[in-house]
């Protein structure tokens, strides 16, 4: 098996994992701080993608498209938190699931009403198009390398914010004892709105960045949301470090499994059967990974034990 093919697929898995991290980081913050199950997080991913595609089409600027995705998703998240989510904190998880599922339908139909049913396309800017030569003579798309670098930069900035800043201290305190920080004078409502908007902005950024690789269409966020939930279960609820490690594990498992499992089974059986069995196992691989990790550590890799 060529080393170049393996290296390319590892990079593809890393890029996919980093984009998953942008989704999972916001989701784990929201769940860790607020204890809220937010099924509408994938819709905010879609909002960012559509905002980026629309602004890029109007202006031709990829930078303005990313900025629009961040602003649109953050504003949508803040509005949703103030109007809907704020009324769900004291309700049970079933009510949260039903309410946020309703938000999925509202966002989907609203997006279809504004942009239509046909997918939009976001072009890679000229200065990021084309391949770059990596050590070992590997040709790899410059844009995907940029996605990996940008995702790692965001992860570093988010980690520093959580660990070193005042708002980060409040977020960490809110995960442990929200009543206490409210008693100390922290406006818990503003903190919740800020956390929700931050998580929404990260999801919107992920949608905009991925919008150049796949088409931008209604419902594009739901499959990614499922993987993001897998990531935070693997990494541990409320842990940014766990979200990063879990995202990379899921990205590599999904990508490498999809490429190499069918090839592996071709060593023992007919190509058609090998492809069928290998593809089926590849689609199950991330859930098998999640099960193994939960058997070993029921709270996830970096989740705190009760």
MIDOSE-1310 file (N, C-alpha, C; in nm, 2 decimals, decimal comma, always signed):
residues 306
xxxx	+0,09/-0,12/+0,00/+0,00/+0,00/+0,00/+0,09/+0,12/+0,00; +0,07/+0,22/-0,09/+0,16/+0,33/-0,10/+0,16/+0,42/+0,02; +0,28/+0,46/+0,07/+0,29/+0,55/+0,18/+0,22/+0,68/+0,15; +0,23/+0,73/+0,03/+0,16/+0,86/-0,01/+0,01/+0,85/+0,02
xxxx	-0,05/+0,74/-0,02/-0,19/+0,73/+0,00/-0,23/+0,73/+0,14; -0,15/+0,66/+0,23/-0,18/+0,66/+0,37/-0,17/+0,80/+0,43; -0,06/+0,87/+0,39/-0,04/+1,01/+0,44/-0,15/+1,10/+0,40; -0,19/+1,09/+0,28/-0,30/+1,17/+0,23/-0,43/+1,15/+0,31
xxxx	-0,46/+1,02/+0,33/-0,58/+0,99/+0,41/-0,57/+1,03/+0,55; -0,45/+1,02/+0,61/-0,44/+1,07/+0,75/-0,46/+1,22/+0,75; -0,41/+1,29/+0,66/-0,44/+1,44/+0,65/-0,59/+1,47/+0,63; -0,65/+1,39/+0,54/-0,80/+1,40/+0,52/-0,87/+1,38/+0,65
xxxx	-0,83/+1,28/+0,73/-0,90/+1,25/+0,86/-0,87/+1,36/+0,96; -0,75/+1,41/+0,96/-0,72/+1,52/+1,05/-0,80/+1,64/+1,02; -0,81/+1,68/+0,89/-0,89/+1,79/+0,85/-1,04/+1,77/+0,89; -1,09/+1,66/+0,86/-1,23/+1,63/+0,90/-1,25/+1,64/+1,05
xxxx	-1,15/+1,59/+1,12/-1,16/+1,59/+1,27/-1,15/+1,73/+1,32; -1,07/+1,82/+1,26/-1,06/+1,96/+1,31/-1,19/+2,03/+1,28; -1,25/+2,01/+1,17/-1,38/+2,07/+1,14/-1,49/+2,02/+1,24; -1,48/+1,89/+1,28/-1,57/+1,84/+1,38/-1,55/+1,90/+1,51
xxxx	-1,43/+1,94/+1,54/-1,40/+2,00/+1,67/-1,47/+2,14/+1,68; -1,47/+2,21/+1,57/-1,54/+2,34/+1,58/-1,69/+2,33/+1,61; -1,75/+2,22/+1,57/-1,89/+2,19/+1,60/-1,89/+2,14/+1,75; -1,81/+2,04/+1,78/-1,82/+1,98/+1,91/-1,78/+2,07/+2,02
xxxx	-1,69/+2,16/+2,00/-1,64/+2,25/+2,11/-1,76/+2,34/+2,16; -1,83/+2,40/+2,06/-1,95/+2,48/+2,11/-2,05/+2,39/+2,17; -2,07/+2,27/+2,12/-2,18/+2,18/+2,18/-2,14/+2,14/+2,32; -2,01/+2,11/+2,34/-1,97/+2,06/+2,48/-1,97/+2,18/+2,57
xxxx	-1,94/+2,30/+2,53/-1,95/+2,42/+2,62/-2,09/+2,44/+2,66; -2,19/+2,43/+2,56/-2,33/+2,46/+2,60/-2,38/+2,35/+2,69; -2,35/+2,22/+2,66/-2,40/+2,12/+2,75/-2,33/+2,12/+2,88; -2,20/+2,15/+2,89/-2,12/+2,15/+3,01/-2,16/+2,26/+3,10
xxxx	-2,18/+2,38/+3,05/-2,22/+2,50/+3,13/-2,36/+2,50/+3,16; -2,45/+2,47/+3,06/-2,59/+2,49/+3,08/-2,67/+2,36/+3,11; -2,60/+2,25/+3,08/-2,68/+2,12/+3,10/-2,79/+2,11/+3,00; -2,77/+2,17/+2,88/-2,88/+2,18/+2,78/-2,84/+2,08/+2,66
xxxx	-2,94/+2,00/+2,62/-2,92/+1,92/+2,50/-2,98/+2,00/+2,38; -2,89/+2,05/+2,30/-2,92/+2,14/+2,19/-2,92/+2,07/+2,06; -3,03/+2,01/+2,01/-3,03/+1,95/+1,88/-3,02/+2,05/+1,77; -3,05/+2,18/+1,79/-3,05/+2,28/+1,69/-2,91/+2,33/+1,66
xxxx	-2,80/+2,27/+1,72/-2,67/+2,32/+1,70/-2,63/+2,30/+1,55; -2,67/+2,19/+1,49/-2,64/+2,17/+1,35/-2,71/+2,27/+1,26; -2,82/+2,33/+1,30/-2,88/+2,44/+1,22/-2,80/+2,56/+1,22; -2,73/+2,59/+1,33/-2,64/+2,70/+1,33/-2,52/+2,68/+1,24
xxxx	-2,47/+2,56/+1,23/-2,37/+2,52/+1,13/-2,42/+2,56/+0,99; -2,55/+2,52/+0,96/-2,61/+2,55/+0,83/-2,62/+2,70/+0,81; -2,66/+2,78/+0,91/-2,67/+2,92/+0,90/-2,54/+2,98/+0,86; -2,43/+2,94/+0,92/-2,30/+2,99/+0,89/-2,26/+2,96/+0,74
xxxx	-2,29/+2,84/+0,70/-2,26/+2,80/+0,56/-2,34/+2,89/+0,46; -2,47/+2,91/+0,48/-2,55/+2,98/+0,39/-2,51/+3,13/+0,39; -2,48/+3,18/+0,51/-2,44/+3,33/+0,52/-2,31/+3,35/+0,44; -2,22/+3,25/+0,46/-2,09/+3,27/+0,39/-2,11/+3,26/+0,24
xxxx	-2,19/+3,16/+0,19/-2,22/+3,14/+0,05/-2,28/+3,27/-0,01; -2,38/+3,32/+0,06/-2,45/+3,44/+0,01/-2,36/+3,56/+0,00; -2,28/+3,59/+0,11/-2,19/+3,70/+0,11/-2,08/+3,69/+0,01; -2,03/+3,57/-0,01/-1,92/+3,54/-0,11/-1,98/+3,57/-0,25
xxxx	-2,11/+3,53/-0,27/-2,17/+3,55/-0,40/-2,19/+3,70/-0,43; -2,22/+3,78/-0,32/-2,25/+3,92/-0,34/-2,12/+4,00/-0,35; -2,02/+3,97/-0,28/-1,90/+4,05/-0,27/-1,77/+3,99/-0,33; -1,77/+3,86/-0,35/-1,65/+3,79/-0,40/-1,54/+3,78/-0,30
xxxx	-1,56/+3,81/-0,18/-1,46/+3,81/-0,08/-1,48/+3,69/+0,02; -1,38/+3,60/+0,02/-1,39/+3,49/+0,11/-1,37/+3,53/+0,26; -1,29/+3,63/+0,28/-1,27/+3,68/+0,42/-1,41/+3,74/+0,47; -1,47/+3,82/+0,39/-1,60/+3,87/+0,43/-1,71/+3,76/+0,45
xxxx	-1,69/+3,66/+0,37/-1,79/+3,54/+0,39/-1,77/+3,48/+0,52; -1,64/+3,46/+0,56/-1,62/+3,40/+0,69/-1,67/+3,49/+0,81; -1,64/+3,62/+0,79/-1,69/+3,71/+0,89/-1,84/+3,71/+0,90; -1,91/+3,70/+0,79/-2,05/+3,70/+0,79/-2,10/+3,57/+0,85
xxxx	-2,03/+3,46/+0,83/-2,07/+3,33/+0,89/-2,07/+3,34/+1,04; -1,96/+3,40/+1,09/-1,94/+3,41/+1,24/-2,05/+3,50/+1,30; -2,07/+3,62/+1,23/-2,17/+3,71/+1,29/-2,31/+3,66/+1,28; -2,35/+3,60/+1,16/-2,48/+3,54/+1,15/-2,51/+3,43/+1,24
xxxx	-2,42/+3,34/+1,26/-2,44/+3,23/+1,35/-2,44/+3,27/+1,50; -2,35/+3,37/+1,53/-2,35/+3,42/+1,67/-2,48/+3,49/+1,70; -2,53/+3,57/+1,61/-2,65/+3,65/+1,63/-2,77/+3,55/+1,64; -2,78/+3,45/+1,55/-2,88/+3,35/+1,55/-2,88/+3,28/+1,68
xxxx	-2,76/+3,24/+1,73/-2,75/+3,17/+1,86/-2,80/+3,25/+1,97; -2,76/+3,38/+1,98/-2,80/+3,47/+2,09/-2,95/+3,49/+2,09; -3,01/+3,51/+1,97/-3,15/+3,53/+1,96/-3,23/+3,40/+2,01; -3,18/+3,29/+1,97/-3,24/+3,16/+2,01/-3,23/+3,14/+2,16
xxxx	-3,11/+3,17/+2,21/-3,10/+3,16/+2,36/-3,19/+3,25/+2,44; -3,20/+3,37/+2,39/-3,29/+3,47/+2,46/-3,44/+3,44/+2,45; -3,48/+3,40/+2,33/-3,62/+3,38/+2,30/-3,67/+3,24/+2,34; -3,59/+3,14/+2,32/-3,64/+3,00/+2,34/-3,56/+2,93/+2,45
xxxx	-3,43/+2,92/+2,44/-3,35/+2,83/+2,53/-3,36/+2,88/+2,67; -3,36/+3,01/+2,70/-3,37/+3,06/+2,84/-3,48/+3,00/+2,92; -3,59/+2,96/+2,85/-3,71/+2,91/+2,92/-3,70/+2,75/+2,94; -3,58/+2,69/+2,90/-3,57/+2,55/+2,91/-3,47/+2,50/+3,01
xxxx	-3,40/+2,59/+3,08/-3,29/+2,55/+3,17/-3,35/+2,47/+3,28; -3,47/+2,50/+3,33/-3,52/+2,43/+3,45/-3,62/+2,32/+3,41; -3,62/+2,29/+3,28/-3,71/+2,18/+3,23/-3,63/+2,06/+3,21; -3,70/+1,94/+3,20/-3,63/+1,82/+3,19/-3,57/+1,80/+3,04
xxxx	-3,49/+1,70/+3,02/-3,42/+1,69/+2,89/-3,52/+1,66/+2,78; -3,63/+1,60/+2,81/-3,72/+1,57/+2,70/-3,78/+1,70/+2,64; -3,81/+1,79/+2,73/-3,86/+1,92/+2,68/-3,76/+1,99/+2,60; -3,63/+1,98/+2,64/-3,52/+2,05/+2,57/-3,51/+1,98/+2,43
xxxx	-3,52/+1,85/+2,42/-3,51/+1,78/+2,29/-3,62/+1,82/+2,20; -3,74/+1,82/+2,25/-3,86/+1,86/+2,17/-3,85/+2,00/+2,12; -3,81/+2,09/+2,21/-3,80/+2,24/+2,17/-3,69/+2,26/+2,07; -3,58/+2,20/+2,09/-3,47/+2,22/+1,99/-3,49/+2,15/+1,86
xxxx	-3,56/+2,04/+1,87/-3,60/+1,97/+1,74/-3,69/+2,06/+1,66; -3,79/+2,13/+1,73/-3,87/+2,22/+1,66/-3,79/+2,33/+1,60; -3,68/+2,38/+1,66/-3,60/+2,48/+1,61/-3,53/+2,43/+1,48; -3,50/+2,30/+1,47/-3,44/+2,25/+1,35/-3,54/+2,27/+1,23
xxxx	-3,67/+2,24/+1,26/-3,77/+2,25/+1,15/-3,78/+2,40/+1,11; -3,78/+2,49/+1,21/-3,80/+2,63/+1,18/-3,68/+2,68/+1,10; -3,56/+2,65/+1,14/-3,44/+2,69/+1,07/-3,44/+2,63/+0,92; -3,48/+2,51/+0,91/-3,47/+2,44/+0,78/-3,57/+2,51/+0,68
xxxx	-3,70/+2,53/+0,73/-3,80/+2,59/+0,64/-3,77/+2,74/+0,62; -3,72/+2,81/+0,72/-3,68/+2,95/+0,70/-3,57/+2,96/+0,60; -3,47/+2,88/+0,61/-3,36/+2,88/+0,51/-3,41/+2,85/+0,37; -3,50/+2,75/+0,36/-3,55/+2,72/+0,23/-3,64/+2,83/+0,17
xxxx	-3,71/+2,90/+0,26/-3,79/+3,02/+0,22/-3,70/+3,13/+0,17; -3,59/+3,15/+0,23/-3,50/+3,27/+0,20/-3,41/+3,23/+0,07; -3,35/+3,11/+0,07/-3,25/+3,08/-0,03/-3,30/+2,98/-0,13; -3,42/+2,92/-0,11/-3,47/+2,83/-0,21/-3,42/+2,69/-0,17
xxxx	-3,47/+2,59/-0,25/-3,44/+2,45/-0,22/-3,31/+2,40/-0,29; -3,25/+2,48/-0,38/-3,13/+2,44/-0,45/-3,01/+2,47/-0,37; -2,91/+2,38/-0,38/-2,78/+2,41/-0,30/-2,71/+2,53/-0,36; -2,63/+2,59/-0,27/-2,54/+2,70/-0,31/-2,40/+2,64/-0,31
xxxx	-2,31/+2,71/-0,37/-2,17/+2,67/-0,38/-2,08/+2,78/-0,34; -1,98/+2,75/-0,26/-1,88/+2,85/-0,21/-1,75/+2,81/-0,27; -1,69/+2,90/-0,35/-1,56/+2,87/-0,42/-1,44/+2,89/-0,33; -1,34/+2,81/-0,35/-1,22/+2,83/-0,28/-1,15/+2,95/-0,34
xxxx	-1,10/+3,05/-0,26/-1,03/+3,16/-0,31/-0,91/+3,13/-0,39; -0,87/+3,21/-0,49/-0,76/+3,18/-0,57/-0,63/+3,16/-0,50; -0,61/+3,24/-0,39/-0,48/+3,23/-0,32/-0,47/+3,11/-0,23; -0,58/+3,03/-0,22/-0,58/+2,91/-0,14/-0,60/+2,78/-0,23
xxxx	-0,61/+2,81/-0,36/-0,64/+2,70/-0,45/-0,51/+2,63/-0,49; -0,52/+2,51/-0,54/-0,41/+2,43/-0,58/-0,34/+2,35/-0,47; -0,25/+2,27/-0,51/-0,18/+2,18/-0,41/-0,05/+2,25/-0,36; -0,01/+2,19/-0,25/+0,12/+2,23/-0,19/+0,20/+2,10/-0,17
xxxx	+0,33/+2,11/-0,19/+0,42/+2,00/-0,17/+0,47/+1,99/-0,03; +0,44/+1,87/+0,04/+0,47/+1,85/+0,17/+0,60/+1,76/+0,18; +0,66/+1,75/+0,29/+0,78/+1,66/+0,30/+0,75/+1,52/+0,25; +0,84/+1,46/+0,18/+0,82/+1,33/+0,12/+0,76/+1,33/-0,02
xxxx	+0,74/+1,46/-0,07/+0,69/+1,47/-0,20/+0,54/+1,46/-0,21; +0,47/+1,47/-0,10/+0,32/+1,45/-0,10/+0,26/+1,58/-0,15; +0,17/+1,57/-0,25/+0,09/+1,68/-0,30/-0,04/+1,68/-0,23; -0,07/+1,79/-0,16/-0,20/+1,80/-0,09/-0,26/+1,94/-0,10
xxxx	-0,39/+1,95/-0,11/-0,45/+2,08/-0,14/-0,42/+2,18/-0,03; -0,38/+2,30/-0,07/-0,34/+2,40/+0,02/-0,46/+2,44/+0,11; -0,58/+2,44/+0,05/-0,70/+2,48/+0,13/-0,72/+2,39/+0,25; -0,70/+2,26/+0,23/-0,72/+2,17/+0,34/-0,62/+2,18/+0,45
xxxx	-0,49/+2,21/+0,40/-0,39/+2,24/+0,50/-0,42/+2,37/+0,58; -0,48/+2,47/+0,51/-0,52/+2,59/+0,58/-0,63/+2,56/+0,68; -0,73/+2,47/+0,64/-0,83/+2,43/+0,74/-0,77/+2,37/+0,86; -0,68/+2,28/+0,85/-0,62/+2,22/+0,96/-0,55/+2,32/+1,05
xxxx	-0,47/+2,41/+0,99/-0,40/+2,52/+1,06/-0,50/+2,61/+1,13; -0,60/+2,65/+1,06/-0,70/+2,74/+1,12/-0,77/+2,68/+1,24; -0,81/+2,55/+1,22/-0,88/+2,48/+1,33/-0,79/+2,47/+1,45; -0,66/+2,43/+1,43/-0,57/+2,42/+1,55/-0,55/+2,56/+1,61
xxxx	-0,55/+2,66/+1,53/-0,53/+2,80/+1,59/-0,66/+2,84/+1,67; -0,78/+2,80/+1,62/-0,90/+2,83/+1,70/-0,90/+2,75/+1,83; -0,86/+2,62/+1,82/-0,85/+2,54/+1,94/-0,76/+2,59/+2,04; -0,64/+2,64/+2,00/-0,54/+2,70/+2,09/-0,60/+2,83/+2,16
xxxx	-0,66/+2,91/+2,08/-0,72/+3,03/+2,13/-0,84/+3,01/+2,23; -0,92/+2,91/+2,19/-1,03/+2,87/+2,28/-0,98/+2,81/+2,41; -0,87/+2,73/+2,40/-0,81/+2,67/+2,53/-0,76/+2,78/+2,61; -0,69/+2,88/+2,56/-0,63/+2,99/+2,63/-0,74/+3,07/+2,70
xxxx	-0,85/+3,10/+2,62/-0,96/+3,18/+2,68/-1,02/+3,11/+2,80; -1,04/+2,98/+2,79/-1,10/+2,90/+2,90/-1,01/+2,90/+3,02; -0,88/+2,88/+2,99/-0,78/+2,86/+3,10/-0,73/+2,99/+3,16; -0,72/+3,10/+3,09/-0,65/+3,22/+3,13/-0,73/+3,35/+3,15
xxxx	-0,85/+3,36/+3,09/-0,92/+3,48/+3,10/-1,03/+3,48/+3,21; -1,08/+3,59/+3,24/-1,19/+3,60/+3,34/-1,31/+3,54/+3,30; -1,35/+3,55/+3,17/-1,47/+3,49/+3,12/-1,45/+3,34/+3,12; -1,33/+3,29/+3,09/-1,31/+3,15/+3,10/-1,32/+3,09/+3,24
xxxx	-1,28/+3,17/+3,34/-1,29/+3,13/+3,48/-1,44/+3,12/+3,51; -1,52/+3,21/+3,46/-1,66/+3,21/+3,49/-1,73/+3,09/+3,42; -1,68/+3,06/+3,30/-1,74/+2,94/+3,23/-1,71/+2,82/+3,30; -1,58/+2,80/+3,35/-1,55/+2,68/+3,42/-1,62/+2,67/+3,55
xxxx	-1,64/+2,79/+3,62/-1,71/+2,79/+3,75/-1,86/+2,75/+3,72; -1,91/+2,80/+3,61/-2,05/+2,77/+3,58/-2,08/+2,62/+3,55; -1,97/+2,55/+3,50/-1,99/+2,41/+3,49/-2,00/+2,34/+3,62; -1,93/+2,39/+3,72/-1,93/+2,32/+3,85/-2,04/+2,36/+3,95
xxxx	-2,07/+2,50/+3,95/-2,17/+2,54/+4,05/-2,22/+2,68/+4,00; -2,33/+2,67/+3,92/-2,38/+2,79/+3,86/-2,45/+2,88/+3,97; -2,51/+2,81/+4,07/-2,57/+2,89/+4,18/-2,47/+2,98/+4,25; -2,35/+2,92/+4,28/-2,25/+2,99/+4,35/-2,20/+3,12/+4,27
xxxx	-2,17/+3,10/+4,14/-2,12/+3,22/+4,07/-2,23/+3,32/+4,05; -2,36/+3,28/+4,05/-2,47/+3,38/+4,05/-2,47/+3,46/+4,18; -2,44/+3,38/+4,29/-2,44/+3,45/+4,42/-2,32/+3,54/+4,44; -2,22/+3,52/+4,36/-2,10/+3,61/+4,37/-2,11/+3,73/+4,28
xxxx	-2,23/+3,75/+4,21/-2,25/+3,87/+4,14/-2,24/+3,85/+3,99; -2,21/+3,73/+3,94/-2,20/+3,71/+3,79/-2,34/+3,71/+3,73; -2,36/+3,79/+3,63/-2,49/+3,78/+3,56/-2,50/+3,65/+3,48; -2,57/+3,56/+3,54/-2,57/+3,42/+3,48/-2,64/+3,42/+3,34
xxxx	-2,74/+3,51/+3,33/-2,81/+3,52/+3,20/-2,72/+3,56/+3,09; -2,64/+3,67/+3,11/-2,55/+3,72/+3,01/-2,44/+3,62/+2,98; -2,40/+3,54/+3,09/-2,29/+3,44/+3,07/-2,35/+3,33/+2,98; -2,47/+3,29/+3,00/-2,53/+3,18/+2,92/-2,55/+3,23/+2,77
xxxx	-2,59/+3,35/+2,75/-2,61/+3,41/+2,62/-2,47/+3,41/+2,55; -2,37/+3,45/+2,62/-2,24/+3,46/+2,56/-2,19/+3,32/+2,52; -2,20/+3,23/+2,61/-2,16/+3,09/+2,58/-2,23/+3,03/+2,46; -2,36/+3,05/+2,46/-2,44/+3,00/+2,35/-2,40/+3,07/+2,21
xxxx	-2,38/+3,20/+2,22/-2,34/+3,27/+2,10/-2,20/+3,23/+2,05; -2,11/+3,20/+2,15/-1,97/+3,15/+2,11/-1,98/+3,02/+2,05; -2,06/+2,93/+2,11/-2,07/+2,80/+2,05/-2,14/+2,80/+1,91; -2,24/+2,89/+1,89/-2,30/+2,91/+1,76/-2,20/+2,96/+1,66
xxxx	-2,12/+3,06/+1,70/-2,02/+3,12/+1,61/-1,92/+3,01/+1,56; -1,87/+2,92/+1,65/-1,78/+2,82/+1,61/-1,85/+2,72/+1,51; -1,98/+2,69/+1,53/-2,05/+2,60/+1,44/-2,06/+2,67/+1,31; -2,10/+2,80/+1,31/-2,11/+2,87/+1,18/-1,98/+2,88/+1,11
xxxx	-1,87/+2,90/+1,18/-1,74/+2,90/+1,11/-1,71/+2,77/+1,05; -1,74/+2,66/+1,12/-1,72/+2,53/+1,06/-1,80/+2,51/+0,93; -1,93/+2,55/+0,93/-2,01/+2,54/+0,82/-1,96/+2,62/+0,70; -1,90/+2,74/+0,73/-1,85/+2,82/+0,62/-1,72/+2,76/+0,56
xxxx	-1,64/+2,71/+0,64/-1,51/+2,65/+0,60/-1,54/+2,52/+0,52; -1,63/+2,44/+0,56/-1,67/+2,32/+0,49/-1,75/+2,34/+0,36; -1,81/+2,46/+0,36/-1,90/+2,49/+0,24/-1,82/+2,50/+0,11; -1,69/+2,51/+0,11/-1,61/+2,51/-0,01/-1,58/+2,37/-0,06
xxxx	-1,60/+2,27/+0,03/-1,57/+2,13/+0,00/-1,69/+2,06/-0,04; -1,81/+2,09/+0,02/-1,93/+2,02/-0,02/-2,03/+2,13/-0,05; -2,14/+2,09/-0,11/-2,25/+2,19/-0,14/-2,32/+2,24/-0,01; -2,36/+2,36/-0,02/-2,43/+2,43/+0,10/-2,58/+2,40/+0,07
xxxx	-2,65/+2,32/+0,16/-2,79/+2,29/+0,14/-2,86/+2,27/+0,27; -2,99/+2,28/+0,26/-3,07/+2,27/+0,38/-3,06/+2,13/+0,44; -3,04/+2,12/+0,57/-3,02/+2,00/+0,64/-2,88/+1,95/+0,65; -2,78/+2,02/+0,60/-2,65/+1,98/+0,60/-2,59/+1,96/+0,74
xxxx	-2,65/+2,03/+0,84/-2,59/+2,02/+0,97/-2,62/+1,90/+1,05; -2,73/+1,83/+1,02/-2,77/+1,72/+1,11/-2,68/+1,60/+1,11; -2,62/+1,56/+0,99/-2,53/+1,45/+1,00/-2,40/+1,48/+1,08; -2,36/+1,61/+1,07/-2,24/+1,65/+1,14/-2,27/+1,66/+1,29
xxxx	-2,40/+1,70/+1,32/-2,44/+1,71/+1,47/-2,43/+1,57/+1,53; -2,47/+1,47/+1,46/-2,46/+1,33/+1,52/-2,32/+1,30/+1,55; -2,23/+1,33/+1,46/-2,08/+1,30/+1,49/-2,03/+1,39/+1,60; -2,08/+1,51/+1,61/-2,03/+1,60/+1,72/-2,08/+1,54/+1,85
xxxx	-2,20/+1,48/+1,86/-2,24/+1,42/+1,99/-2,15/+1,30/+2,02; -2,11/+1,22/+1,92/-2,02/+1,11/+1,94/-1,89/+1,16/+2,00; -1,84/+1,28/+1,94/-1,71/+1,34/+1,98/-1,72/+1,37/+2,13; -1,82/+1,44/+2,17/-1,82/+1,49/+2,31/-1,84/+1,37/+2,41
xxxx	-1,91/+1,27/+2,36/-1,92/+1,15/+2,45/-1,78/+1,08/+2,46; -1,71/+1,07/+2,35/-1,57/+1,01/+2,36/-1,48/+1,10/+2,44; -1,48/+1,23/+2,42/-1,38/+1,32/+2,48/-1,42/+1,35/+2,63; -1,55/+1,35/+2,66/-1,59/+1,39/+2,79/-1,67/+1,52/+2,79
xxxx	-1,78/+1,52/+2,84/-1,87/+1,64/+2,84/-1,81/+1,75/+2,91; -1,80/+1,87/+2,85/-1,75/+1,99/+2,91/-1,60/+2,01/+2,89; -1,53/+1,92/+2,83/-1,39/+1,93/+2,81/-1,35/+1,97/+2,67; -1,28/+2,09/+2,66/-1,24/+2,13/+2,53/-1,13/+2,04/+2,48
xxxx	-1,03/+2,00/+2,57/-0,93/+1,91/+2,53/-0,99/+1,78/+2,48; -1,09/+1,73/+2,55/-1,15/+1,61/+2,51/-1,22/+1,62/+2,38; -1,28/+1,74/+2,35/-1,35/+1,76/+2,22/-1,24/+1,75/+2,11; -1,13/+1,81/+2,13/-1,02/+1,81/+2,03/-0,97/+1,67/+2,00
xxxx	-0,93/+1,60/+2,11/-0,88/+1,46/+2,09/-0,99/+1,37/+2,03; -1,11/+1,38/+2,08/-1,22/+1,30/+2,03/-1,25/+1,33/+1,89; -1,24/+1,46/+1,85/-1,27/+1,49/+1,71/-1,16/+1,43/+1,61; -1,04/+1,44/+1,66/-0,93/+1,38/+1,57/-0,95/+1,23/+1,56
xxxx	-0,98/+1,16/+1,67/-1,00/+1,02/+1,67/-1,12/+0,98/+1,58; -1,23/+1,05/+1,59/-1,34/+1,02/+1,50/-1,31/+1,05/+1,36; -1,24/+1,17/+1,33/-1,21/+1,20/+1,19/-1,12/+1,09/+1,13; -1,01/+1,05/+1,20/-0,92/+0,95/+1,15/-0,99/+0,82/+1,13
xxxx	-1,07/+0,78/+1,23/-1,14/+0,65/+1,23/-1,23/+0,64/+1,11; -1,31/+0,75/+1,09/-1,41/+0,75/+0,98/-1,34/+0,75/+0,84; -1,24/+0,83/+0,83/-1,17/+0,85/+0,70/-1,09/+0,72/+0,66; -1,01/+0,68/+0,76/-0,92/+0,56/+0,73/-1,00/+0,43/+0,71
xxxx	-1,11/+0,42/+0,80/-1,19/+0,30/+0,79/-1,26/+0,30/+0,65; -1,31/+0,41/+0,60/-1,39/+0,41/+0,48/-1,30/+0,38/+0,36; -1,17/+0,41/+0,37/-1,08/+0,39/+0,26/-1,01/+0,25/+0,26; -0,97/+0,21/+0,38/-0,88/+0,09/+0,39/-0,95/-0,04/+0,43
xxxx	-1,07/-0,03/+0,50/-1,14/-0,15/+0,53/-1,18/-0,23/+0,41; -1,24/-0,17/+0,31/-1,28/-0,25/+0,19/-1,15/-0,31/+0,12; -1,04/-0,24/+0,12/-0,92/-0,29/+0,06/-0,87/-0,41/+0,14; -0,88/-0,40/+0,28/-0,84/-0,51/+0,36/-0,92/-0,64/+0,33
xxxx	-1,05/-0,63/+0,32/-1,13/-0,75/+0,30/-1,12/-0,80/+0,16; -1,07/-0,72/+0,06/-1,04/-0,77/-0,07/-0,93/-0,88/-0,07; -0,85/-0,88/+0,04/-0,74/-0,98/+0,05/-0,80/-1,12/+0,07; -0,93/-1,13/+0,12/-0,98/-1,26/+0,15/-1,11/-1,30/+0,08
xxxx	-1,17/-1,21/+0,00/-1,29/-1,24/-0,07/-1,31/-1,16/-0,20; -1,42/-1,18/-0,27/-1,44/-1,12/-0,39/-1,46/-0,96/-0,37; -1,41/-0,88/-0,47/-1,42/-0,74/-0,45/-1,56/-0,68/-0,42; -1,66/-0,74/-0,48/-1,80/-0,68/-0,45/-1,84/-0,71/-0,30
xxxx	-1,81/-0,83/-0,26/-1,84/-0,86/-0,12/-1,75/-0,79/-0,02; -1,63/-0,77/-0,06/-1,53/-0,70/+0,03/-1,57/-0,55/+0,04; -1,62/-0,49/-0,07/-1,66/-0,35/-0,06/-1,78/-0,34/+0,02; -1,88/-0,43/+0,01/-2,00/-0,42/+0,09/-1,97/-0,44/+0,24
xxxx	-1,90/-0,54/+0,27/-1,87/-0,56/+0,42/-1,78/-0,45/+0,47; -1,68/-0,42/+0,40/-1,58/-0,31/+0,44/-1,65/-0,18/+0,46; -1,74/-0,14/+0,37/-1,82/-0,02/+0,38/-1,91/-0,02/+0,50; -1,97/-0,13/+0,53/-2,07/-0,15/+0,64/-1,99/-0,13/+0,77
xxxx	-1,88/-0,20/+0,78/-1,80/-0,19/+0,90/-1,74/-0,05/+0,92; -1,70/+0,02/+0,81/-1,65/+0,15/+0,82/-1,75/+0,25/+0,88; -1,88/+0,23/+0,84/-1,98/+0,32/+0,89/-2,01/+0,29/+1,04; -1,97/+0,18/+1,08/-1,99/+0,14/+1,23/-1,87/+0,17/+1,31
xxxx	-1,76/+0,20/+1,25/-1,63/+0,21/+1,32/-1,63/+0,31/+1,43; -1,69/+0,43/+1,40/-1,68/+0,54/+1,51/-1,76/+0,50/+1,63; -1,87/+0,43/+1,60/-1,96/+0,39/+1,72/-1,90/+0,27/+1,79; -1,82/+0,19/+1,72/-1,75/+0,08/+1,79/-1,64/+0,15/+1,88
xxxx	-1,57/+0,25/+1,82/-1,47/+0,32/+1,90/-1,53/+0,39/+2,02; -1,65/+0,45/+2,01/-1,71/+0,51/+2,12/-1,75/+0,41/+2,23; -1,80/+0,29/+2,19/-1,83/+0,19/+2,28/-1,71/+0,14/+2,36; -1,60/+0,12/+2,29/-1,48/+0,07/+2,36/-1,43/+0,17/+2,46
xxxx	-1,43/+0,30/+2,42/-1,38/+0,40/+2,51/-1,48/+0,42/+2,64; -1,61/+0,40/+2,61/-1,70/+0,42/+2,73/-1,69/+0,30/+2,82; -1,66/+0,18/+2,77/-1,64/+0,06/+2,85/-1,52/+0,09/+2,94; -1,41/+0,15/+2,88/-1,29/+0,17/+2,95/-1,30/+0,29/+3,05
xxxx	-1,36/+0,40/+3,00/-1,38/+0,52/+3,08/-1,53/+0,57/+3,06; -1,62/+0,54/+3,14/-1,76/+0,57/+3,12/-1,79/+0,72/+3,11; -1,70/+0,81/+3,16/-1,72/+0,95/+3,15/-1,65/+1,01/+3,03; -1,59/+0,93/+2,94/-1,51/+0,98/+2,83/-1,37/+1,00/+2,87
xxxx	-1,28/+1,03/+2,77/-1,14/+1,04/+2,79/-1,10/+1,14/+2,89; -1,16/+1,26/+2,89/-1,12/+1,37/+2,98/-1,24/+1,42/+3,06; -1,35/+1,34/+3,07/-1,46/+1,38/+3,15/-1,43/+1,36/+3,30; -1,49/+1,44/+3,38/-1,47/+1,43/+3,53/-1,56/+1,33/+3,58
xx	-1,51/+1,25/+3,68/-1,59/+1,15/+3,74/-1,68/+1,21/+3,84; -1,81/+1,16/+3,85/-1,90/+1,22/+3,95/-1,86/+1,19/+4,10
